[in-house]
Amino acid sequence: MVSQDEYKVELYRRDGEHWQYFLLDEIDDVLELVCIDLEISMPQIYEDVILPEKLELEKY
């Protein structure tokens, strides 16, 4: 799940019969989806998203 209001991506990944939860909430985090051979950075995910002013300032 990708938040529209903050740098936050929640990922649930199946590991056998269990599910693992991953939280990406730092600007330098990278989302890795092994099953489709994809690595994408938070700035790429949020490239055209207008975030609240406070978060925009923290980006720099």
Residue frames relative to the residue before (quaternion, step in Angstrom):
aa qw qx qy qz dx dy dz
M 1.0000 0.0000 0.0000 0.0000 0.00 0.00 0.00
V 0.1838 -0.7829 0.5894 0.0764 3.54 -0.94 0.93
S 0.3659 -0.7401 0.5269 0.2016 3.57 -0.74 1.09
Q 0.3381 -0.7384 0.5459 0.2061 3.55 -1.08 0.69
D 0.7063 0.4802 -0.2462 0.4582 3.59 1.27 -0.27
E 0.7991 0.1020 -0.0396 0.5912 3.59 1.22 -0.28
Y 0.5757 -0.5415 0.4604 0.4042 3.55 -1.27 0.26
K 0.3991 0.6953 -0.4986 0.3296 3.56 -0.06 1.28
V 0.0399 0.7621 -0.6427 0.0678 3.52 -0.79 1.15
E 0.1419 -0.7753 0.6120 0.0658 3.56 -0.86 1.01
L 0.0813 -0.8069 0.5849 -0.0139 3.52 -0.82 1.06
Y 0.1219 -0.7531 0.6436 0.0613 3.53 -0.99 0.93
R 0.0324 -0.8096 0.5848 -0.0386 3.55 -0.67 1.14
R 0.3847 -0.7338 0.5169 0.2153 3.55 -0.84 1.01
D 0.0479 -0.7672 0.6395 -0.0099 3.53 -0.99 0.96
G 0.7892 -0.1516 0.0572 0.5924 3.56 0.10 1.28
E 0.7880 -0.2410 0.2090 0.5265 3.56 -0.63 -1.14
H 0.6599 0.4871 -0.2962 0.4894 3.57 1.28 0.03
W 0.3260 -0.7159 0.5810 0.2088 3.53 -1.29 0.40
Q 0.2187 -0.7510 0.6106 0.1234 3.55 -1.04 0.86
Y 0.2505 -0.7593 0.5868 0.1277 3.54 -1.07 0.81
F 0.0461 -0.7817 0.6220 0.0004 3.55 -0.95 0.96
L 0.1468 -0.7735 0.6128 0.0677 3.54 -1.00 0.89
L 0.0888 -0.7619 0.6409 0.0300 3.54 -0.83 1.06
D 0.1691 0.8129 -0.5369 0.1495 3.58 -0.48 1.15
E 0.5805 0.5305 -0.3833 0.4845 3.54 1.25 0.45
I 0.5917 -0.6123 0.3949 0.3451 3.57 -1.03 0.77
D 0.7216 0.4256 -0.2526 0.4841 3.62 1.11 -0.57
D 0.4222 0.6942 -0.4733 0.3404 3.62 1.25 0.22
V 0.1832 -0.7600 0.6157 0.0986 3.54 -1.23 0.61
L 0.3137 -0.7307 0.5809 0.1735 3.54 -0.90 1.00
E 0.0752 -0.7980 0.5978 0.0105 3.56 -0.76 1.07
L 0.0480 -0.7706 0.6354 -0.0093 3.55 -0.77 1.13
V 0.2800 -0.8198 0.4820 0.1310 3.53 0.05 1.39
C 0.6541 0.5628 -0.3241 0.3877 3.60 0.91 -0.90
I 0.7674 0.2552 -0.1753 0.5615 3.61 1.17 -0.42
D 0.4519 -0.7288 0.4182 0.2997 3.57 1.30 0.42
L 0.4474 0.6837 -0.4437 0.3681 3.56 0.83 1.08
E 0.0020 -0.7349 0.6782 0.0073 3.52 -1.11 0.85
I 0.0630 0.8016 -0.5881 0.0871 3.57 -0.73 1.07
S 0.3876 -0.7416 0.5067 0.2076 3.56 -0.86 1.00
M 0.6522 -0.5107 0.3857 0.4062 3.56 -1.24 0.38
P 0.6481 0.5008 -0.3505 0.4543 3.67 0.85 -0.73
Q 0.6386 0.5098 -0.3336 0.4700 3.60 1.06 -0.65
I 0.6371 0.5309 -0.3253 0.4543 3.59 0.97 -0.83
Y 0.7830 0.3308 -0.1461 0.5061 3.57 0.94 -0.96
E 0.2197 0.8419 -0.4763 0.1271 3.59 1.24 0.31
D 0.8202 0.1978 -0.0938 0.5285 3.64 0.74 -0.92
V 0.4824 0.6631 -0.4303 0.3775 3.58 1.24 0.40
I 0.2653 -0.7394 0.5970 0.1625 3.55 -0.92 0.91
L 0.1509 -0.8025 0.5760 0.0380 3.53 -0.49 1.28
P 0.6637 -0.4699 0.3737 0.4461 3.58 -1.23 0.28
E 0.6843 -0.5441 0.3093 0.3742 3.58 -1.09 0.76
K 0.6288 0.5517 -0.3437 0.4268 3.60 0.90 -0.86
L 0.6946 0.4664 -0.2816 0.4698 3.59 0.87 -0.88
E 0.6004 0.5561 -0.3578 0.4498 3.56 1.06 -0.66
L 0.6660 0.4993 -0.3050 0.4628 3.60 0.95 -0.81
E 0.6569 0.5178 -0.3165 0.4474 3.59 1.02 -0.75
K 0.5479 0.6463 -0.3839 0.3670 3.56 1.20 -0.47
Y 0.7512 0.4055 -0.2098 0.4767 3.60 1.06 -0.66
